Amino acid sequence: MELKAGDVVVLKSGGQLLTVADVGDETVDCIWIGEEGTLFREALPAVTLELAHVETEDDEEENEENGDEEDEDEEKSRAVA
């Protein structure tokens, strides 16, 4: 997995989203904001991270549109039956 600065990642074991600040040979510098609003930066082993899927507004709109189409299809199939 090729990470670059700006990617959003998460620990493979779970947890909150982290933003990649810098990538080294075997470590990745990540930053995140804690619950109290404190900014943290830590070098983590690259093997412990995976890319996170972050929904954008476009993704949300697409999901809503697809969800509406599925609802309409279900209603049509019920009406035919």
Secondary structure, DSSP 8 states (H G I E B T S, - for coil): ----TT-EEEETT--S-EEEEEE-SSEEEEEEE-TTS-EEEEEEEGGGEEE-----HHHHHHHHHHHHHHHHHHHHHHHH-
